[in-house]
Amino acid sequence: MLELFQQGFEAVLTFQIFGLVLFGTVVGIIFGAIPGLTSTMAVALFLPITYGLGPAAGISLLVSLFIGGTSGGLISAILLKIPGTPASVATTWDGGPMMERGDGAKALGLGVVFSFMGTILSIVALVFIAPTLAKMALSFGPHEYFGIAIFSLTLIASLSTSSMVKGIFSGVIGFMFATVGIAPVDAIPRFTFGQVNLNSGFEILTVLIGVFAIAEIIKVAEEVKYEKQAAIKQVDMKGIKGFGFSMAEFFEQKWNFLRSSLIGIGIGILPGIGAGTSNILSYIAAKKQSKTPELFGKGINDGVVASETANNAGIGGAMIPLLTLGIPGDAVSAMMLGGFMIHGIQPGPLLFVSQGVLVYTIFAALIVSSVMMLVCEFYGMRIFVKLLAVPKHVLLPVILVLCVVGAFGLGSRIFDIWTILIFGLVGYGFVKFGVPQAPFIIGFILGPMAETNLRRSLMLSDNNFMDFLTQPISGTFIGLAILSIVWHVVQMIRGKSGGVAS
């Protein structure tokens, strides 16, 4: 392990990759800090750029965008009381009041430091859990992978939204689009309608750019003329020592930090939930465990620490199923899966055997990016504050052009430009009707995996469906899938009966 780590750091500390990681971290922070832009959009926008880079350089750029974008949301959450990303929603609840009473520097310092610490702890968990899980997964066959895929799909559908029906609908639509093109195993064209461009199906990159980036551009463009530009409060950094808080205040948060990190890592591992949920859950847990719960929402250190620790701890958590099983933990890691596929790399247990140096290069890139995030957010705070004032009517057209150029550059086809626009409208429709986008993307990615392994399993077992239940691992995952749906149905029924009773 130490030798692989050394090789990983040697790769990351080369001039090219180090520069890309620095660039990605800064750009990610900017995307996270500007409301309406997210780490999801940042990764979607820069995916085409990685096409011309090597695997190590391309994936390192994506993970640095992930880290910077997740943490950057705290800047606008504290300064404007507007979460830059869904991962920073809970940060506004105490970060905003701290800013209003003049403790903005302390709130920013706490957010930056504990974002860094949460990320580092999650990377440690990733380094020790992922190889062990990968060794176990080496014994997996088609039955096991089918069970995992079904479990992931049902978990996403039931946990990513308050409406299980909308979640399942979104996942099924994603799976339907994934069936377009040449079928696996028997190579029969499906739903191509005689269009040659559809024989290879829809490129995952164009789908990701459309559903997330283009849809977000349309949504923000619709709302921008109605919103008022929030006044940006200035943070007085004069007289502030270090990060703005004392060592006593730092050590007061040790249990809050540990609890929030474990929540963030655990939520990150579960497919389809993500930091948007973990920051709120950790905030609630911190409030329940606090001796002064009445101070939450009025500007208490614990609230900022809980939220920012958990959302960044989810980064390493989300990378665990991505690297070991090829299953993305959230929307950003789903797009990173697309980045792997662009370079012809299939994440999974064999990745640790065949591409061990690449895996540890990713670990090293995560660590280096975390350190850069800490430094850049502290020393670049004044610059990032000014970027919050960039008019949306200037920013959105630039992003749209970059999306179109990126889509066209993938295969030099006008068809790909139409594809991102069509899927942009699909994603915008999801937003307008409250349908979650994450199950769509995961369905699009995991659907073919489920189908291919289903057909392979049936070929191996002479079309005996009972083998899926009698195989221990696949049977366990299918059982968990059924339980997750039943549990959510029971919760929905209880919620409705409670509403009627009240």
Backbone torsions as a table, in degrees:
resi	resn	phi	psi	omega
1	MET	NA	-43.3	-178.7
2	LEU	-63.1	-39.0	179.2
3	GLU	-65.8	-40.6	178.3
4	LEU	-66.0	-39.3	177.0
5	PHE	-62.1	-42.6	179.2
6	GLN	-60.5	-44.8	178.6
7	GLN	-65.2	-36.6	178.4
8	GLY	-63.9	-45.5	179.2
9	PHE	-68.0	-34.8	177.0
10	GLU	-62.0	-37.4	179.0
11	ALA	-70.1	-44.0	-176.5
12	VAL	-69.4	-33.2	-176.2
13	LEU	-85.7	9.5	169.6
14	THR	-71.3	159.2	-174.0
15	PHE	-58.3	-44.1	-175.7
16	GLN	-65.7	-54.3	-174.3
17	ILE	-69.8	-38.3	177.9
18	PHE	-61.0	-42.9	177.8
19	GLY	-63.5	-40.1	178.7
20	LEU	-66.5	-39.2	179.2
21	VAL	-65.8	-42.5	176.8
22	LEU	-62.0	-46.6	179.1
23	PHE	-60.8	-46.7	-178.9
24	GLY	-63.5	-39.2	179.1
25	THR	-64.1	-46.2	180.0
26	VAL	-63.8	-46.8	179.7
27	VAL	-63.6	-39.8	177.8
28	GLY	-61.4	-42.6	177.7
29	ILE	-61.3	-41.9	179.4
30	ILE	-62.7	-45.9	179.3
31	PHE	-63.6	-38.2	178.8
32	GLY	-70.7	-32.2	-175.8
33	ALA	-77.2	-30.9	-177.7
34	ILE	-85.9	116.4	179.8
35	PRO	-56.8	134.8	-178.2
36	GLY	100.6	-23.9	174.2
37	LEU	-105.4	143.7	-175.0
38	THR	-136.2	171.4	175.4
39	SER	-64.3	-29.6	176.4
40	THR	-60.8	-47.2	179.3
41	MET	-66.8	-37.9	-179.3
42	ALA	-61.1	-47.0	-179.7
43	VAL	-66.3	-40.9	178.9
44	ALA	-61.3	-40.1	-177.1
45	LEU	-69.8	-34.5	-175.1
46	PHE	-96.3	-2.1	177.0
47	LEU	-56.7	-45.0	-179.8
48	PRO	-61.3	-30.7	-179.5
49	ILE	-65.2	-35.3	-178.9
50	THR	-68.2	-16.4	-179.0
51	TYR	-60.7	-34.0	-179.4
52	GLY	-91.9	3.1	179.5
53	LEU	-104.2	166.9	173.6
54	GLY	-73.6	164.7	-179.1
55	PRO	-56.2	-46.2	-178.5
56	ALA	-63.0	-46.0	-179.4
57	ALA	-67.1	-42.8	-178.0
58	GLY	-65.1	-47.8	-179.4
59	ILE	-67.7	-35.9	177.9
60	SER	-62.5	-39.8	176.8
61	LEU	-62.6	-42.3	-178.3
62	LEU	-66.2	-42.3	-178.6
63	VAL	-68.7	-31.7	177.8
64	SER	-70.1	-35.6	174.4
65	LEU	-64.3	-39.3	178.7
66	PHE	-60.0	-50.7	-177.7
67	ILE	-66.1	-48.8	-179.3
68	GLY	-62.8	-41.6	-178.6
69	GLY	-67.3	-37.7	179.9
70	THR	-67.1	-42.8	-178.1
71	SER	-77.9	-32.6	-174.7
72	GLY	-60.3	-24.0	-179.3
73	GLY	-60.3	-21.5	-178.4
74	LEU	-68.2	-24.3	-175.9
75	ILE	-65.2	-54.0	179.2
76	SER	-74.0	-28.5	178.1
77	ALA	-61.5	-37.7	-179.1
78	ILE	-87.0	-44.8	-175.3
79	LEU	-74.1	-37.2	-174.7
80	LEU	-113.1	-8.2	-171.2
81	LYS	60.8	28.6	176.2
82	ILE	-122.5	116.6	-179.4
83	PRO	-65.1	123.7	178.5
84	GLY	-66.2	-31.0	177.6
85	THR	-138.3	161.2	175.7
86	PRO	-58.2	-24.1	-179.3
87	ALA	-70.5	-12.6	-177.1
88	SER	-113.3	17.8	-179.0
89	VAL	-58.4	-50.2	-177.1
90	ALA	-68.2	-21.5	178.5
91	THR	-64.4	-31.7	-179.3
92	THR	-66.7	-28.3	-172.3
93	TRP	-65.3	-32.1	176.4
94	ASP	-118.2	-27.6	177.8
95	GLY	-64.6	-40.8	178.1
96	GLY	-61.8	-51.9	177.0
97	PRO	-60.2	-35.1	176.4
98	MET	-64.2	-38.4	178.0
99	MET	-64.2	-41.8	-176.8
100	GLU	-67.2	-29.5	-179.8
101	ARG	-94.6	7.6	174.4
102	GLY	96.8	7.7	179.5
103	ASP	-103.3	30.8	-177.8
104	GLY	-61.4	-39.6	-179.5
105	ALA	-63.7	-40.5	178.4
106	LYS	-65.8	-42.8	179.9
107	ALA	-61.9	-44.5	178.5
108	LEU	-63.5	-42.9	179.7
109	GLY	-62.3	-46.4	178.2
110	LEU	-61.2	-44.1	-179.2
111	GLY	-61.5	-45.1	-177.9
112	VAL	-66.1	-48.7	-176.2
113	VAL	-64.6	-45.6	-176.9
114	PHE	-78.4	-22.4	168.8
115	SER	-62.5	-44.9	179.1
116	PHE	-62.4	-47.1	-177.3
117	MET	-66.6	-39.2	177.5
118	GLY	-63.3	-39.5	178.3
119	THR	-64.5	-47.1	-178.3
120	ILE	-61.1	-43.9	-179.8
121	LEU	-64.1	-37.4	179.4
122	SER	-68.9	-33.2	177.4
123	ILE	-67.7	-39.2	176.1
124	VAL	-59.8	-44.2	177.4
125	ALA	-62.2	-41.1	178.9
126	LEU	-60.7	-45.4	-176.5
127	VAL	-63.3	-38.1	-175.7
128	PHE	-89.6	-30.9	-178.0
129	ILE	-83.4	-42.0	-171.7
130	ALA	-60.0	-50.0	-179.0
131	PRO	-61.3	-38.7	179.4
132	THR	-64.4	-44.8	178.7
133	LEU	-64.6	-36.6	179.3
134	ALA	-64.6	-39.4	178.3
135	LYS	-63.2	-39.9	177.0
136	MET	-64.7	-39.7	-175.6
137	ALA	-72.0	-13.7	179.3
138	LEU	-63.5	-24.0	179.7
139	SER	-86.6	-0.2	-178.2
140	PHE	-73.6	141.4	174.6
141	GLY	-118.6	-167.5	-179.0
142	PRO	-57.0	-39.2	-180.0
143	HIS	-61.3	-45.3	-177.4
144	GLU	-66.3	-42.9	-179.5
145	TYR	-67.1	-33.8	175.4
146	PHE	-64.8	-43.9	178.9
147	GLY	-61.9	-42.1	178.4
148	ILE	-63.8	-42.9	-179.8
149	ALA	-62.8	-44.4	179.8
150	ILE	-65.0	-43.2	178.4
151	PHE	-60.2	-44.9	-179.8
152	SER	-62.6	-42.6	-179.2
153	LEU	-64.2	-43.8	-179.4
154	THR	-70.7	-35.5	179.1
155	LEU	-65.5	-42.5	178.3
156	ILE	-61.5	-46.8	-176.7
157	ALA	-64.1	-35.8	-174.7
158	SER	-88.3	-24.5	-174.3
159	LEU	-108.4	-13.7	-175.1
160	SER	-83.4	-7.5	-177.5
161	THR	-153.7	160.9	178.5
162	SER	-72.5	-20.6	179.9
163	SER	-106.5	113.2	179.4
164	MET	-65.9	-34.8	-178.9
165	VAL	-61.8	-45.4	179.5
166	LYS	-65.6	-38.0	179.0
167	GLY	-64.5	-45.3	178.8
168	ILE	-65.7	-41.5	178.3
169	PHE	-57.2	-45.7	-179.5
170	SER	-62.6	-44.9	180.0
171	GLY	-64.5	-39.8	179.6
172	VAL	-66.0	-40.8	178.1
173	ILE	-61.5	-42.5	177.2
174	GLY	-60.8	-42.5	178.9
175	PHE	-64.9	-37.2	179.3
176	MET	-62.9	-44.8	178.6
177	PHE	-65.0	-29.3	-179.8
178	ALA	-71.7	-19.6	-179.0
179	THR	-81.4	-8.0	179.2
180	VAL	-69.9	132.4	178.2
181	GLY	114.7	-161.7	-178.4
182	ILE	-75.2	128.2	-178.1
183	ALA	-71.6	147.8	175.4
184	PRO	-70.4	160.0	177.3
185	VAL	72.7	-62.1	-174.9
186	ASP	-103.2	-3.7	172.1
187	ALA	57.8	41.4	176.5
188	ILE	-95.8	131.1	178.0
189	PRO	-64.7	136.0	-179.6
190	ARG	-130.4	132.1	173.4
191	PHE	54.4	34.5	178.9
192	THR	-92.6	-19.6	177.5
193	PHE	52.0	34.7	177.4
194	GLY	76.8	4.8	179.9
195	GLN	-88.8	118.6	-177.7
196	VAL	-61.2	-35.8	-177.8
197	ASN	-63.7	-21.1	-177.9
198	LEU	-90.6	-4.6	-178.7
199	ASN	-60.2	-36.1	179.5
200	SER	-91.6	6.5	-179.6
201	GLY	76.0	-169.9	178.9
202	PHE	-91.4	133.1	176.9
203	GLU	-65.3	133.4	-178.6
204	ILE	-60.1	-34.1	-178.9
205	LEU	-64.5	-44.9	-178.9
206	THR	-67.5	-35.2	177.4
207	VAL	-64.8	-44.4	-179.7
208	LEU	-63.8	-45.8	179.4
209	ILE	-61.8	-42.0	-178.5
210	GLY	-66.2	-52.9	-173.5
211	VAL	-66.2	-35.6	-176.9
212	PHE	-99.3	-57.8	-173.1
213	ALA	-72.0	-53.5	-177.2
214	ILE	-65.1	-42.9	178.4
215	ALA	-60.8	-40.5	179.0
216	GLU	-66.1	-38.4	178.2
217	ILE	-62.4	-44.7	179.5
218	ILE	-63.1	-42.5	-178.3
219	LYS	-65.0	-47.1	-179.1
220	VAL	-66.6	-37.7	178.3
221	ALA	-62.9	-34.8	178.6
222	GLU	-69.1	-36.1	-174.0
223	GLU	-90.3	-19.6	-168.2
224	VAL	-64.4	-32.4	-177.9
225	LYS	-76.2	-13.6	179.7
226	TYR	-97.4	-17.2	-175.0
227	GLU	-90.0	149.7	177.2
228	LYS	-95.7	141.1	179.0
229	GLN	-70.4	117.1	-178.3
230	ALA	-70.6	141.7	178.8
231	ALA	-71.5	130.5	-178.1
232	ILE	-92.0	116.2	-179.7
233	LYS	-77.4	143.0	180.0
234	GLN	-88.7	137.6	179.1
235	VAL	-97.3	121.9	179.2
236	ASP	-85.2	109.4	-177.3
237	MET	-92.6	-3.1	-178.8
238	LYS	-69.8	135.9	177.9
239	GLY	80.2	-1.9	179.5
240	ILE	-86.8	124.1	179.4
241	LYS	-95.3	135.4	178.2
242	GLY	59.1	-127.1	-178.7
243	PHE	-98.6	11.2	172.7
244	GLY	93.6	3.0	178.8
245	PHE	-137.2	159.5	-175.9
246	SER	-86.9	165.4	177.2
247	MET	-65.0	-33.1	177.8
248	ALA	-62.7	-42.7	177.8
249	GLU	-65.8	-34.2	178.6
250	PHE	-64.0	-50.2	-176.7
251	PHE	-72.5	-19.5	175.0
252	GLU	-62.9	-24.0	-174.3
253	GLN	-95.4	10.3	-172.3
254	LYS	-61.1	-45.3	-178.7
255	TRP	-74.2	-36.1	176.0
256	ASN	-61.2	-43.0	179.0
257	PHE	-62.4	-47.9	-177.9
258	LEU	-63.8	-45.4	-179.3
259	ARG	-63.4	-45.2	-178.6
260	SER	-66.4	-36.0	177.9
261	SER	-63.8	-44.8	-179.8
262	LEU	-64.6	-38.2	176.9
263	ILE	-64.0	-45.1	-179.3
264	GLY	-62.9	-44.4	180.0
265	ILE	-65.2	-45.2	-179.3
266	GLY	-62.6	-45.1	178.7
267	ILE	-66.4	-36.6	179.2
268	GLY	-63.0	-36.6	-179.3
269	ILE	-67.6	-37.0	-179.9
270	LEU	-68.8	123.2	-175.5
271	PRO	-63.2	135.6	168.6
272	GLY	86.4	0.4	-177.0
273	ILE	-95.4	-64.0	169.8
274	GLY	86.5	178.7	-174.3
275	ALA	-69.2	-22.5	177.6
276	GLY	-61.3	-27.0	177.3
277	THR	-92.8	-42.1	-173.0
278	SER	-63.2	-36.8	-178.0
279	ASN	-67.2	-33.7	178.5
280	ILE	-74.6	-42.4	179.3
281	LEU	-62.9	-41.4	-180.0
282	SER	-68.9	-34.6	176.3
283	TYR	-62.8	-45.6	178.9
284	ILE	-62.3	-42.8	179.5
285	ALA	-63.3	-40.3	178.8
286	ALA	-64.3	-39.2	179.9
287	LYS	-66.7	-40.5	179.8
288	LYS	-66.4	-34.5	-177.1
289	GLN	-87.3	-9.1	-175.5
290	SER	-76.8	148.4	174.8
291	LYS	-79.6	-15.9	179.6
292	THR	-128.6	65.2	-177.5
293	PRO	-64.3	-22.4	-178.8
294	GLU	-68.0	-17.0	-179.7
295	LEU	-83.7	-14.3	179.0
296	PHE	-67.2	134.9	-176.8
297	GLY	92.7	-6.3	-179.7
298	LYS	-112.1	0.0	178.2
299	GLY	108.8	61.3	179.8
300	ILE	-112.1	144.4	-178.2
301	ASN	-57.7	-38.2	-174.8
302	ASP	-57.2	-38.1	-177.5
303	GLY	-65.6	-43.9	179.4
304	VAL	-66.1	-44.0	-178.6
305	VAL	-62.7	-45.9	-178.1
306	ALA	-60.7	-46.9	-177.4
307	SER	-65.9	-49.8	-174.3
308	GLU	-74.1	-27.9	175.1
309	THR	-68.2	-47.5	-174.6
310	ALA	-66.9	-43.3	-175.5
311	ASN	-66.5	-34.2	178.2
312	ASN	-81.4	-27.7	175.9
313	ALA	-66.3	-23.5	178.2
314	GLY	-68.4	-16.6	-178.8
315	ILE	-64.2	-54.2	178.4
316	GLY	-63.6	-37.2	178.1
317	GLY	-60.6	-44.1	-178.5
318	ALA	-67.9	-27.4	-179.4
319	MET	-75.8	-20.5	-177.2
320	ILE	-63.6	-56.0	178.4
321	PRO	-68.1	-27.2	179.5
322	LEU	-64.1	-49.2	-175.5
323	LEU	-77.1	-34.6	-173.2
324	THR	-89.3	-33.3	-175.4
325	LEU	-121.0	-7.6	-176.3
326	GLY	74.3	21.1	-179.4
327	ILE	-112.4	118.1	-178.8
328	PRO	-70.3	140.8	-179.6
329	GLY	-83.6	-24.9	178.7
330	ASP	-154.4	-173.1	-175.0
331	ALA	-63.7	-39.0	-178.4
332	VAL	-67.3	-45.3	179.4
333	SER	-68.6	-22.8	173.4
334	ALA	-64.5	-40.5	177.9
335	MET	-73.2	-29.9	175.1
336	MET	-67.5	-32.2	173.4
337	LEU	-60.7	-39.2	174.3
338	GLY	-61.2	-37.2	177.5
339	GLY	-63.4	-40.2	176.0
340	PHE	-61.7	-44.1	-176.3
341	MET	-66.2	-33.8	177.8
342	ILE	-57.7	-35.7	-178.4
343	HIS	-94.2	10.3	177.5
344	GLY	72.6	25.4	-179.0
345	ILE	-109.9	129.0	178.5
346	GLN	-103.9	106.4	177.6
347	PRO	-60.1	146.5	-178.2
348	GLY	157.1	-177.0	-176.4
349	PRO	-61.1	-32.2	-179.6
350	LEU	-70.2	-18.2	179.2
351	LEU	-60.7	-35.4	-178.7
352	PHE	-72.3	-21.3	178.9
353	VAL	-90.7	-48.7	-174.2
354	SER	-84.6	-26.7	-175.9
355	GLN	-131.2	46.0	-176.1
356	GLY	-58.6	-40.7	-179.8
357	VAL	-64.3	-39.3	178.6
358	LEU	-63.1	-42.1	179.9
359	VAL	-59.6	-46.6	-178.5
360	TYR	-75.3	-21.2	170.4
361	THR	-67.2	-38.4	176.2
362	ILE	-64.1	-43.3	177.0
363	PHE	-58.5	-45.7	-179.6
364	ALA	-64.3	-40.0	178.7
365	ALA	-63.4	-38.3	176.9
366	LEU	-61.9	-44.5	-179.7
367	ILE	-65.8	-47.8	-179.5
368	VAL	-62.5	-42.0	179.1
369	SER	-64.0	-36.1	178.2
370	SER	-63.0	-43.5	178.1
371	VAL	-64.6	-42.1	178.2
372	MET	-63.5	-39.0	177.5
373	MET	-59.6	-43.3	179.0
374	LEU	-60.9	-47.1	-177.6
375	VAL	-69.7	-47.3	-175.6
376	CYS	-65.6	-40.2	-178.3
377	GLU	-69.4	-32.5	-179.6
378	PHE	-76.3	-50.9	-175.1
379	TYR	-82.9	-18.7	-179.6
380	GLY	-102.3	15.9	-174.8
381	MET	-58.6	-42.4	-178.3
382	ARG	-63.9	-37.1	179.6
383	ILE	-68.4	-45.0	-178.5
384	PHE	-64.7	-33.2	177.5
385	VAL	-61.0	-41.5	-179.6
386	LYS	-68.4	-32.2	-179.6
387	LEU	-67.1	-22.8	178.5
388	LEU	-64.4	-21.0	-176.7
389	ALA	-90.9	3.3	179.6
390	VAL	-64.4	125.4	-179.1
391	PRO	-62.1	139.6	-178.6
392	LYS	-64.9	-31.8	-178.0
393	HIS	-69.4	-14.2	173.7
394	VAL	-91.3	-39.8	-173.4
395	LEU	-73.1	-45.3	-172.3
396	LEU	-64.0	-44.8	178.0
397	PRO	-60.5	-36.3	178.9
398	VAL	-63.2	-45.0	-179.8
399	ILE	-64.6	-40.3	179.5
400	LEU	-61.7	-44.0	178.9
401	VAL	-62.5	-42.9	179.5
402	LEU	-63.6	-37.2	177.8
403	CYS	-63.7	-44.7	-179.1
404	VAL	-64.9	-44.9	179.3
405	VAL	-61.9	-42.3	179.6
406	GLY	-63.2	-41.5	179.4
407	ALA	-66.1	-42.8	-179.4
408	PHE	-67.9	-35.8	-178.4
409	GLY	-68.0	-18.5	-178.4
410	LEU	-64.1	-46.2	-178.6
411	GLY	-139.1	10.0	-179.1
412	SER	55.6	41.6	-179.9
413	ARG	-122.0	133.8	173.7
414	ILE	-64.2	-28.2	178.6
415	PHE	-55.4	-37.6	-179.3
416	ASP	-68.0	-31.5	176.4
417	ILE	-67.3	-44.4	176.5
418	TRP	-61.7	-35.4	-179.4
419	THR	-62.3	-46.5	-178.9
420	ILE	-66.7	-33.2	178.3
421	LEU	-69.0	-41.6	178.9
422	ILE	-64.2	-47.1	179.9
423	PHE	-71.4	-24.4	171.9
424	GLY	-62.9	-41.6	177.3
425	LEU	-67.8	-37.4	176.2
426	VAL	-61.8	-47.2	178.9
427	GLY	-63.3	-39.1	178.3
428	TYR	-64.9	-39.0	176.0
429	GLY	-62.0	-38.8	176.1
430	PHE	-59.6	-44.2	-179.5
431	VAL	-62.4	-45.2	-176.0
432	LYS	-66.6	-33.3	-177.1
433	PHE	-100.5	9.3	176.5
434	GLY	69.8	26.3	177.9
435	VAL	-92.0	127.5	-177.5
436	PRO	-67.3	142.1	-178.3
437	GLN	-85.1	-30.8	-176.0
438	ALA	-57.7	-45.3	178.6
439	PRO	-61.6	-31.7	177.6
440	PHE	-60.9	-49.6	-178.3
441	ILE	-65.9	-43.0	-179.2
442	ILE	-67.1	-37.1	175.6
443	GLY	-63.5	-38.7	179.1
444	PHE	-65.0	-36.4	-177.4
445	ILE	-85.1	-45.5	-174.6
446	LEU	-84.8	-20.0	-179.9
447	GLY	-55.7	-52.9	178.0
448	PRO	-60.5	-35.1	178.3
449	MET	-63.6	-43.5	179.4
450	ALA	-65.5	-44.2	-178.3
451	GLU	-64.0	-48.4	-177.4
452	THR	-60.7	-45.3	-178.3
453	ASN	-73.2	-27.9	174.4
454	LEU	-63.6	-47.1	-177.0
455	ARG	-68.9	-37.8	177.5
456	ARG	-65.3	-40.7	-179.0
457	SER	-64.1	-42.8	-179.6
458	LEU	-66.5	-33.8	176.4
459	MET	-66.2	-37.9	-179.2
460	LEU	-72.9	-30.0	-174.2
461	SER	-107.7	14.6	-179.8
462	ASP	56.1	46.8	176.0
463	ASN	61.7	32.2	177.8
464	ASN	-96.5	105.8	-178.2
465	PHE	-69.4	-22.7	-177.3
466	MET	-65.5	-20.3	179.8
467	ASP	-62.6	-28.0	179.0
468	PHE	-66.5	-28.9	-179.0
469	LEU	-91.8	-30.0	-177.7
470	THR	-82.4	-25.1	173.6
471	GLN	-68.7	126.3	-171.5
472	PRO	-57.1	-49.2	-174.2
473	ILE	-71.4	-48.7	-179.7
474	SER	-64.2	-39.6	178.0
475	GLY	-62.6	-38.7	178.5
476	THR	-63.5	-46.1	-178.6
477	PHE	-67.8	-37.9	176.8
478	ILE	-66.3	-39.1	175.5
479	GLY	-62.0	-42.0	176.9
480	LEU	-64.2	-35.5	177.5
481	ALA	-62.7	-45.2	178.9
482	ILE	-64.0	-42.4	-179.9
483	LEU	-63.5	-38.9	-179.2
484	SER	-64.2	-38.2	178.6
485	ILE	-70.2	-45.0	179.7
486	VAL	-60.8	-43.6	179.9
487	TRP	-60.2	-43.3	-178.5
488	HIS	-68.6	-37.6	177.5
489	VAL	-62.6	-43.2	178.3
490	VAL	-61.5	-42.8	178.5
491	GLN	-62.5	-39.9	178.2
492	MET	-64.0	-43.8	179.6
493	ILE	-64.0	-42.1	177.5
494	ARG	-63.8	-40.2	178.9
495	GLY	-62.7	-42.5	-179.5
496	LYS	-68.8	-42.2	178.9
497	SER	-65.2	-36.1	176.8
498	GLY	-65.1	-39.0	179.4
499	GLY	-65.7	-39.6	179.8
500	VAL	-67.5	-40.3	-178.6
501	ALA	-64.3	-36.0	-178.5
502	SER	-76.2	NA	NA
